[in-house]
Amino acid sequence: MHHRDWFLASFTAFWATCSAACSGPQDLRPYSQRLAEAPLAFIGTVTAVSGQRVTFAIHHVINGTPGPSTTVEALSPSTCSIAFTVGQRWLYAGLTTSQPSVLLKADARAVLPSDFGRFQRVDDARARLPPDWQSCSQSAQCEPIPIGCQRTAANSANAAAARAHAIRFVGDHRAMECATGPEEIQHVGPQCVGGRCGHWVLDFRIRP
């Protein structure tokens, strides 16, 4: 067999093996829904990798109760498993590439714990919501609030007042022609981060 033909045949066989290893129906549900159903989800930085044991320092909890640090058992290396490396900052929501885990920063060792990279809070300053309307201690207290063609969140006790307030300052979102956002922006939804409700997105235009 000619060397080029041998290479193509080998590559085709390898690709078929990789494809088969990760084959399965694609989950087309919105990212926010997939994330909401993950039993354990957090923003964290990998601090140690020992064999398949991966330890994270936790900066923000989304689902579950991992504490200030947590260790997970990674899967054996494959085309479907995530290879975690010390210094990486993740939105962790599972061990496989088909789950909603996202690499936020490739090396977060020299940045603040509050630097979430691709995980971004929508700027809601123009809505002029009083600070106590967005105070929170957990994400379940936060309700989405439209601010024009964007969104934010307020605590449940002040959600109705926040909606009316935002319309007065930003305009009535129901009467606006809002363009469809770029596919690189994935909505995560209301989150309580640092004691404040807000709307968060994953911006894949930002390099990890």
ZADRENBA-894161 format. One record per residue (C-alpha): residue number from 1; y, z, x; residue in one letter. Coordinates in steps of 0.5 Angstrom, whole numbers, plus 2048, in hexadecimal, padded with zeros to 3 digits. Layout:
BEGIN
nr/v/w/u/rest
NUM/Y/Z/X/A
...
REM end
This chain:
BEGIN
nr/v/w/u/rest
1/800/800/800/M
2/807/7FE/803/H
3/80B/804/805/H
4/810/803/7FF/R
5/80B/802/7FA/D
6/808/809/7FC/W
7/80E/80C/7FC/F
8/810/80A/7F5/L
9/809/80C/7F2/A
10/80A/813/7F5/S
11/811/814/7F3/F
12/80F/811/7EC/T
13/809/816/7EC/A
14/80D/81C/7EE/F
15/812/81A/7E9/W
16/80D/81A/7E3/A
17/80A/821/7E6/T
18/811/824/7E6/C
19/813/821/7DF/S
20/80C/823/7DC/A
21/80E/82A/7DF/A
22/814/82B/7DB/C
23/813/827/7D5/S
24/814/829/7CE/G
25/819/828/7C8/P
26/820/829/7CA/Q
27/824/82F/7C6/D
28/82A/82B/7C3/L
29/82D/832/7C0/R
30/834/834/7C2/P
31/834/837/7C8/Y
32/837/83D/7C5/S
33/831/83E/7C0/Q
34/82C/83D/7C6/R
35/830/843/7CA/L
36/830/847/7C4/A
37/828/847/7C3/E
38/827/849/7CB/A
39/824/850/7CB/P
40/828/851/7D1/L
41/82E/84E/7D3/A
42/834/850/7D8/F
43/838/84E/7DE/I
44/836/850/7E4/G
45/836/84F/7EC/T
46/82F/84F/7F0/V
47/82F/854/7F5/T
48/828/854/7F7/A
49/822/84F/7F7/V
50/81B/852/7F9/S
51/815/84D/7F8/G
52/816/84C/7F0/Q
53/81A/852/7EF/R
54/821/851/7EE/V
55/827/856/7ED/T
56/82D/855/7EA/F
57/834/859/7EA/A
58/836/859/7E3/I
59/83D/857/7E1/H
60/83D/856/7DA/H
61/838/857/7D5/V
62/837/852/7CF/I
63/830/854/7CC/N
64/82B/859/7CE/G
65/82C/860/7D2/T
66/82B/85E/7D9/P
67/830/864/7DC/G
68/834/863/7E2/P
69/82E/85F/7E6/S
70/828/85C/7E4/T
71/822/859/7E7/T
72/81E/853/7E4/V
73/817/850/7E6/E
74/819/848/7E7/A
75/814/843/7E6/L
76/810/840/7EB/S
77/813/83A/7EE/P
78/813/833/7EA/S
79/818/82E/7E7/T
80/819/833/7E1/C
81/81A/839/7E4/S
82/821/83C/7E7/I
83/821/83D/7EE/A
84/826/843/7EF/F
85/82A/844/7F6/T
86/82E/84A/7F8/V
87/835/84A/7F7/G
88/834/845/7F1/Q
89/838/847/7EA/R
90/834/845/7E4/W
91/835/846/7DC/L
92/82E/848/7DC/Y
93/82A/846/7D6/A
94/823/845/7D8/G
95/81F/843/7DE/L
96/81E/83B/7DD/T
97/822/835/7DD/T
98/821/834/7D5/S
99/824/83B/7D4/Q
100/82C/83C/7D3/P
101/82D/83F/7DA/S
102/833/83C/7DE/V
103/835/83C/7E5/L
104/83C/83F/7E5/L
105/83D/83F/7EC/K
106/839/83D/7F2/A
107/83C/842/7F7/D
108/83F/848/7F4/A
109/83F/84D/7F9/R
110/846/84D/7FB/A
111/849/84C/7F4/V
112/84B/852/7EF/L
113/845/854/7EA/P
114/84A/851/7E4/S
115/84A/84A/7E7/D
116/845/847/7E3/F
117/846/840/7E5/G
118/844/83B/7E0/R
119/844/841/7DA/F
120/84B/841/7D8/Q
121/84F/844/7D3/R
122/854/840/7CE/V
123/85B/841/7CF/D
124/85D/844/7C9/D
125/864/847/7CB/A
126/868/842/7C6/R
127/865/846/7C0/A
128/868/84C/7C2/R
129/863/851/7C0/L
130/865/858/7C1/P
131/860/85B/7C6/P
132/85D/860/7C2/D
133/85B/85B/7BD/W
134/856/858/7C2/Q
135/853/85F/7C5/S
136/84C/85F/7C5/C
137/846/863/7C8/S
138/841/85E/7C6/Q
139/840/856/7C4/S
140/83E/858/7BD/A
141/845/85B/7BC/Q
142/848/854/7BD/C
143/849/84F/7B8/E
144/84C/847/7B9/P
145/853/846/7B8/I
146/856/83F/7B8/P
147/85C/83E/7BC/I
148/85E/836/7BA/G
149/859/832/7BD/C
150/856/837/7C1/Q
151/853/83E/7C0/R
152/853/845/7C2/T
153/850/84C/7BF/A
154/853/852/7BC/A
155/84F/859/7BB/N
156/84C/859/7B4/S
157/851/85E/7B1/A
158/857/85A/7B2/N
159/854/853/7B2/A
160/857/851/7AB/A
161/85E/853/7AE/A
162/85D/84F/7B4/A
163/85B/849/7B0/R
164/861/849/7AC/A
165/866/84B/7B2/H
166/863/845/7B6/A
167/865/840/7B1/I
168/86C/843/7B1/R
169/86D/842/7B8/F
170/868/83C/7BA/V
171/868/838/7B3/G
172/862/837/7AE/D
173/85C/835/7B2/H
174/859/832/7AB/R
175/85F/82D/7AB/A
176/85E/82B/7B2/M
177/85B/824/7B5/E
178/857/827/7BA/C
179/854/823/7BF/A
180/84D/824/7C1/T
181/84C/828/7C8/G
182/849/825/7CE/P
183/841/825/7CE/E
184/842/829/7D5/E
185/845/82F/7D1/I
186/83F/833/7CD/Q
187/841/839/7C9/H
188/83E/840/7CA/V
189/842/843/7C4/G
190/846/84A/7C3/P
191/844/84F/7C9/Q
192/847/856/7CB/C
193/849/856/7D2/V
194/84C/85B/7D5/G
195/84E/85F/7CF/G
196/851/858/7CC/R
197/84E/853/7C6/C
198/84F/84C/7C8/G
199/84C/845/7C7/H
200/848/843/7CE/W
201/846/83C/7D0/V
202/842/839/7D5/L
203/846/834/7D9/D
204/841/82F/7DD/F
205/847/82C/7E0/R
206/848/831/7E4/I
207/843/831/7EB/R
208/83E/837/7EB/P
REM end
